[in-house]
Amino acid sequence: MIDPRLLRDDPDRVRAAQAKRGLSDDVVDRALAADSARRQAIADFEAKRAEQKASGARVAKAQGEEKQALLAQVKELAAGVKEAEAARNAAEAEWDEAIRAIPNPAADEAPAGGEDDFVVLETIGTKPEFDFEPRDHVELGAMLGAFDLERGAKVSGSRFYFYTGIGARLHRALVNMAMDMAHANGFTEVVAPALVKSRAMEGTGFLGQAADDVYRIEGQDLYLVGTSEVPLAAYHSDEILDGAQLPLRYAAFSSCFRKEAGSHGKDTRGIFRVHWFDKVEMFVYTTVEESYAEHQRLLAWEKEFMDALELHYRVIDVAAGDLGTSAQRKFDCEAWIASQGRFRELTSTSNCTDFQSRRLDIRTRGESGTVNVATLNGTLCSTNRPMIALLETHQNEDGSVTVPQALRPYLGGLELIKPLA
């Protein structure tokens, strides 16, 4: 959640941030009113409790009728304290709900507007050109025996699939290459749980704006994660981190699950937009001051992975209205998908500043006491989309696919993936 001091000291800045995202500023007024009501409720409770304690002290010294009268007064005060405490708790809950409804203010550098208002920061590589009609990944996958969509739908429903043969090998190769790159760049490797409690999901902002996209386990306080950002963010919840150890960098592999609730009719062909995929996610804890430079490092590592796959791609600065609740700024790497004739998102990296750490109570010691840390996340490899870009970019006329040089060691030196006989 945002810093309450920002709301109190500069509410107009928060209103402007809402406008930049294309959102109503009603939440700002609600939060300010809730904060005022909470403070008054706390003051009322403290005053009544102080009066109760003073009366209790007088009872101890009184005798006879005076004592009986004071006991009656203390009883009445106790009821008032109980009511004031309930009012305080209700006001605290209202305040907590109100401030959590305000997303992280977008960075000044982030473009204003919605999904189509991004800014292209750079375009890298050469667009693949073919002297034949390029096939899409679905046709290539069938020719290579790389995945089975029909049986995936039969077993699990739409937007599910099986990786088979070379597809399963490519999946493993992509994950291993991503984890090796992360390890070489100083990340601690993690295999993260795909099920988390509600606090982890809410603490990262995924039970607000993205709630409709989350799978919940019926009858249990457990959710399937849509990204290992969630368990990694909660990994150090309720802890004070040693500042000398920052930044803490983790790279986690996990399966990810998304309902894709708002994507009806979009990308229904193939494995681009699916309910399940595996992913290697980078996650960093650092100071807010250092987070901006760290964000650029995460982007550089994502570009390193894209370059290793020899893809044509661009980097975009995502507009404020297309940011997630927790993100202050986000960069996407979008690869050229030949069959679609356009760039599509493969990776993204977000700086969440101290928004998530306030919800999850993750701090470090500063010069003037403990302060909340910054959290950042970045996808290094989600296996389905890189596989699409790889197959379509490096395809040959006969349906074979040339393996990028950096990936060959992870496929036993294989240079060319040939169609099944």
Order of alpha helices (4+ residues) and beta strands (2+ residues): alpha-alpha-alpha-alpha-beta-alpha-beta-alpha-beta-alpha-beta-beta-alpha-beta-beta-alpha-beta-beta-beta-alpha-beta-beta-beta-alpha-beta-beta-beta-alpha-beta-beta
